[in-house]
Amino acid sequence: MKFIAAEELNPLVPHLVEIIVGLVAFGLLFWILAKTVFPQFEKLYAERTDKIEGGLKRAEEAQEEAAALKKQYEDQLAGLRAEAARIRDDARAEGQQIKAELRAEAESEATRIRERADEQIAAQRQAAERSLRGEIGGLSAQLAERIIGAELTDPTRRSATVDSFLAELDGMTPRQASSSAGAH
């Protein structure tokens, strides 16, 4: 009895009945949990796994779509850059063409103005020569009348004298004309 009393008093060693009741209760609890709670956990775990995997898959698809959009954007950008370069080149070529046309127009206008000026100068020169010939003719006739002492009233004779005098002047060089004018 001492042995039983010693067993009852030892708090570290449980009774056999308590061990059996504890094992049965544990088994029963485990069976209930295995039939009701664990399947729910498995179901939630599977759903969570699907959501994560689906999220990863959607993220990969979004990345692929973003990469495709980026490539499309870069292609469009390269096309726009090429188009801008072509437009710049066309504008330069058109500018050069317009510049050449304007230069050609300016040169032709300058040539036309020069020709008109030359014509005007030639016409003014001829008018001045005619005017001077008339004045020189009258003056030379008066001079000849004074030198000769006779009147040159005959227009034919007067014209012949003036013409011969002017022909002599035309034939002389400028130095000869000035020296002969100084000698008289």
C-alpha positions as CSV (number, residue, x, y, z in Angstrom):
1,M,0.0,0.0,0.0
2,K,2.7,2.1,0.5
3,F,3.4,1.7,-3.1
4,I,-0.1,2.9,-4.1
5,A,0.1,5.7,-1.7
6,A,3.4,6.7,-3.1
7,E,1.9,6.5,-6.6
8,E,-1.0,8.7,-5.8
9,L,1.2,11.3,-4.3
10,N,3.7,11.5,-7.2
11,P,2.4,14.4,-9.4
12,L,4.9,13.6,-12.1
13,V,3.6,10.2,-13.1
14,P,0.0,10.3,-14.4
15,H,-2.6,7.6,-13.8
16,L,-3.2,5.0,-16.5
17,V,-6.9,6.0,-16.8
18,E,-6.0,9.6,-17.3
19,I,-3.6,8.6,-20.1
20,I,-6.3,6.4,-21.8
21,V,-9.0,9.1,-21.5
22,G,-6.5,11.7,-22.8
23,L,-5.6,9.5,-25.8
24,V,-9.2,8.8,-26.7
25,A,-10.1,12.5,-26.3
26,F,-7.2,13.5,-28.4
27,G,-8.1,10.9,-31.1
28,L,-11.7,12.0,-31.1
29,L,-10.7,15.7,-31.4
30,F,-8.2,14.9,-34.2
31,W,-10.9,12.9,-36.1
32,I,-13.4,15.8,-35.8
33,L,-10.8,18.3,-36.9
34,A,-9.7,16.1,-39.8
35,K,-13.3,15.7,-41.0
36,T,-14.4,19.3,-40.6
37,V,-11.7,21.9,-40.0
38,F,-8.7,20.5,-42.0
39,P,-10.6,20.3,-45.3
40,Q,-11.6,23.9,-44.9
41,F,-8.0,24.9,-44.3
42,E,-7.0,22.9,-47.3
43,K,-9.7,24.5,-49.4
44,L,-8.6,28.0,-48.2
45,Y,-4.9,27.1,-48.8
46,A,-5.8,25.9,-52.4
47,E,-7.8,29.1,-53.1
48,R,-5.0,31.2,-51.7
49,T,-2.4,29.4,-53.8
50,D,-4.6,29.8,-56.9
51,K,-5.0,33.5,-56.2
52,I,-1.2,33.9,-55.7
53,E,-0.4,31.9,-58.8
54,G,-3.2,33.7,-60.8
55,G,-1.8,37.1,-59.6
56,L,1.7,36.1,-60.7
57,K,0.3,34.9,-64.0
58,R,-1.7,38.2,-64.4
59,A,1.5,40.1,-63.4
60,E,3.5,38.3,-66.0
61,E,0.8,38.9,-68.7
62,A,0.7,42.6,-67.7
63,Q,4.5,42.8,-68.0
64,E,4.4,41.1,-71.4
65,E,1.6,43.5,-72.5
66,A,3.6,46.5,-71.1
67,A,6.7,45.2,-73.0
68,A,4.7,44.9,-76.2
69,L,3.3,48.4,-75.7
70,K,6.8,49.7,-75.0
71,K,8.1,48.1,-78.2
72,Q,5.2,49.5,-80.2
73,Y,5.8,52.9,-78.7
74,E,9.5,52.7,-79.5
75,D,8.7,51.6,-83.0
76,Q,6.2,54.5,-83.4
77,L,8.8,56.9,-81.9
78,A,11.4,55.7,-84.3
79,G,9.0,56.1,-87.2
80,L,8.1,59.6,-86.1
81,R,11.8,60.5,-85.8
82,A,12.4,59.2,-89.3
83,E,9.3,61.1,-90.5
84,A,10.6,64.3,-88.8
85,A,14.0,63.8,-90.4
86,R,12.4,63.3,-93.8
87,I,10.3,66.4,-93.3
88,R,13.4,68.4,-92.2
89,D,15.3,67.1,-95.3
90,D,12.4,68.0,-97.6
91,A,12.2,71.5,-96.0
92,R,15.9,72.0,-96.5
93,A,15.7,70.9,-100.1
94,E,12.7,73.0,-100.7
95,G,14.4,76.0,-99.0
96,Q,17.5,75.4,-101.2
97,Q,15.2,75.3,-104.3
98,I,13.4,78.4,-103.3
99,K,16.7,80.1,-102.6
100,A,18.1,79.1,-106.0
101,E,14.9,80.3,-107.7
102,L,15.0,83.6,-105.9
103,R,18.7,84.0,-106.7
104,A,17.9,83.2,-110.4
105,E,15.0,85.7,-110.4
106,A,17.2,88.3,-108.7
107,E,20.0,87.8,-111.2
108,S,17.6,88.0,-114.2
109,E,16.0,91.1,-112.7
110,A,19.4,92.6,-112.1
111,T,20.4,91.8,-115.7
112,R,17.1,93.3,-117.0
113,I,17.7,96.4,-114.9
114,R,21.3,96.6,-116.2
115,E,20.2,96.2,-119.8
116,R,17.5,98.9,-119.3
117,A,20.0,101.2,-117.7
118,D,22.4,100.6,-120.5
119,E,19.7,101.3,-123.0
120,Q,18.8,104.5,-121.1
121,I,22.4,105.5,-120.9
122,A,22.9,104.9,-124.6
123,A,19.7,106.8,-125.5
124,Q,20.8,109.7,-123.2
125,R,24.2,109.6,-124.8
126,Q,22.8,109.7,-128.3
127,A,20.5,112.6,-127.2
128,A,23.4,114.4,-125.7
129,E,25.5,113.8,-128.8
130,R,22.7,115.1,-131.0
131,S,22.3,118.1,-128.8
132,L,26.0,118.8,-128.6
133,R,26.4,118.3,-132.3
134,G,23.7,120.8,-132.9
135,E,25.3,123.3,-130.5
136,I,28.8,122.6,-131.7
137,G,27.6,122.9,-135.3
138,G,26.0,126.3,-134.6
139,L,29.1,127.4,-132.7
140,S,31.5,126.2,-135.3
141,A,29.5,127.8,-138.1
142,Q,29.6,131.1,-136.2
143,L,33.3,130.6,-135.6
144,A,33.9,129.8,-139.3
145,E,31.9,132.9,-140.3
146,R,34.0,135.0,-138.1
147,I,37.3,133.5,-139.3
148,I,36.3,133.5,-143.0
149,G,34.4,136.6,-142.8
150,A,31.6,135.2,-145.0
151,E,28.3,134.0,-144.0
152,L,27.5,130.3,-144.3
153,T,23.8,130.7,-145.0
154,D,23.6,127.8,-147.4
155,P,22.3,125.0,-145.2
156,T,24.0,122.3,-147.3
157,R,27.4,124.1,-147.1
158,R,26.9,124.8,-143.5
159,S,26.0,121.1,-142.7
160,A,29.0,119.9,-144.7
161,T,31.3,122.1,-142.8
162,V,29.9,121.1,-139.4
163,D,30.0,117.4,-140.4
164,S,33.6,117.6,-141.5
165,F,34.6,119.4,-138.3
166,L,32.8,116.8,-136.1
167,A,34.4,113.9,-138.1
168,E,37.8,115.4,-137.4
169,L,36.9,115.6,-133.7
170,D,35.7,112.0,-133.7
171,G,38.9,110.8,-135.3
172,M,41.2,112.5,-132.8
173,T,42.2,111.0,-129.5
174,P,41.1,113.0,-126.4
175,R,44.7,114.3,-126.0
176,Q,44.9,115.5,-129.6
177,A,41.5,117.2,-129.3
178,S,42.5,119.0,-126.1
179,S,45.9,120.1,-127.6
180,S,44.4,121.2,-130.9
181,A,41.7,123.1,-129.0
182,G,44.4,124.8,-126.9
183,A,46.4,125.7,-130.1
184,H,43.5,127.6,-131.7
